[in-house]
Amino acid sequence: MKNETFWDKKSKNYDKRYKKKNYSLYKKTIDGARSLLTNSDVVLDFACGTGEISLDIAPHVQKVLGIDKSEKMIALANKKVRERQIDNASFSQIDAFDQRLESNSFSAILSFHIFHLADDFPKVLTRLNDLLVPGGLLISQTPCFGEKGWFFRSMISLAQKLGLAPPIRSLRIPELESLVSSTNFEIIETKIQYEKYSVQWIVAKKI
């Protein structure tokens, strides 16, 4: 099953699972991002899902573009834009490598819960760095399942075999930090944001 198909199927209940089921983590994510952004920022929300974070961030920045490869996720995000009448947020069904995204176009990039799913993580980081202006911020949040025990990782593996989870990279925190630092980023903040799933919050600046 392609990742796009998997996420298309998850789109209907995505908000309930991601925002409502764990609102405390969601609020930490939004509050953390808002504290780093200003009303002059042009923001890319990489792998934006149904656009909820983009739309929560939009009132605090100049402009936000959400991108995702899932057609149904993007359809729901665009529906929200129309319903909420938000004029500085837009969504597109493309990936980060689409040539319509120009180098040095964004002052900040949000990358939440995606790096452990990326097919070629170093390549993705290099591309995100290219899209940022010099000094621009990469604001990320990544489950590091490599920090969890054998039983937890076995459950993830079983869920993948049953088609209940997409392919997942079991990152460890030092590995994640090393990969970010090795792609022309300077890490300015790193911390565990949610212990249960070893979710690591990393803010890095383009050098």
Secondary structure, 3 states (H helix, E strand, C coil): CCHHHHHHHHHHHHHHHHHHCCHHHHHHHHHHHHHHCCCCCEEEEECCCCCHHHHHHHHHCCEEEEECCCHHHHHHHHHHHHHHCCCCEEEECCCCCCCCCCCCCEEEEEEECCHHHCCCHHHHHHHHHHHEEEEEEEEEEEECHHHCCHHHHHHHHHHHHCCCCCCCCCCCHHHHHHHHHCCCEEEEEEEEEEHHHCEEEEEEEEC
